[in-house]
Amino acid sequence: MTSAGRPFLLLCCWFVVADVCGSANAGLKIGLSQPGLNYAASVAVRQMSAKVQGASLPDQSGESHTPVGKVHYEVKNTRVGGIILSVIGF
């Protein structure tokens, strides 16, 4: 199991235990802090960067009319070589 799936599994187990114990007032209270949000954002940025790095983009072609005439363009075999994402803050 990946580390990303563990919190979800723990949350599901918590709901099952609460249901089995017959808790009439089962609930969930979550506190979020700024450092926690910053950490989550930095993890998300790293994961998105890893997924996008080296990705292929679909071929594009078309025409555009400009003041100097008609322009035909084709963009083929494009790959993402690098990406820069930054966390702005909450």
Secondary structure, DSSP 8 states (H G I E B T S, - for coil): --TTTHHHHHHHHHHHHHHHTT-TT--------HHHHHHHHHHHHHHHHHHHTT-EE--EEEEEEETTEEEEEEE-SEE-----------
